[in-house]
Amino acid sequence: MRKLLRLLGIAQGNCLNCEKPALGEEFLCEDCLKELKPQHPMEYTHIPYVFSHRVFGRYEGAIKSLILNTKFENNPYTARFLGKAVKDYLWEYINEIQPDIITFPELNLRRLWLRGFNQVEEILKGADVPYQRIFERKGFDPPMARLGSQERLKAVQSHQVRKHWLHALEDKKILVVDDVLTTGQTISHLCQLLLSLGAKETHAFFIARSV
Ligand SMILES: [Zn+2]
């Protein structure tokens, strides 16, 4: 029902970020749409096991509103919209590093069932980026926010590489795309896993970095 109301809200055309009238079929008003630009220069800190990474923007304003809408209203269309917004910047990076494989972290099964889709997959579809699903998750982790740091680490480590990819990563340059960069613990673990399976280089792209 909430989803339906949100869809009706979209039909009425209010900006998801500031409630002002949105542009035509868009999710944002003109001002918030202008916010959706790559923010650089941005200071970068090294993430262990990640050769290079790129971030589109900060987790605030319009970007945050779109990501929250995707996650909590279970709306894949805002993720596609975000994908379109980051498309040029993401492709610039893809052309620069020339990855053999582009992939993304998997949701734990419970969250995937609740949401019905993986938001990063929808973002990649919106950006017309071809991807492979090389990871899988085992078990049902509680939500990350409720976990202590040790438990959080265990949840991160529940990521595995799918069986048929185990011997297909050797000498490959891999780009992992994720929505929000916070501690970097997840991406670091995933890249360590890929390197341990023979990957040549690991790179990462994030839609937003928490501020
Ligand atoms: Zn707005």
Residues whose N, C-alpha, C, O or C-beta is under 5 A from the ligand:
A	BS01	ZN	C15 N17 C18 E19 K20 L28 C29 C32
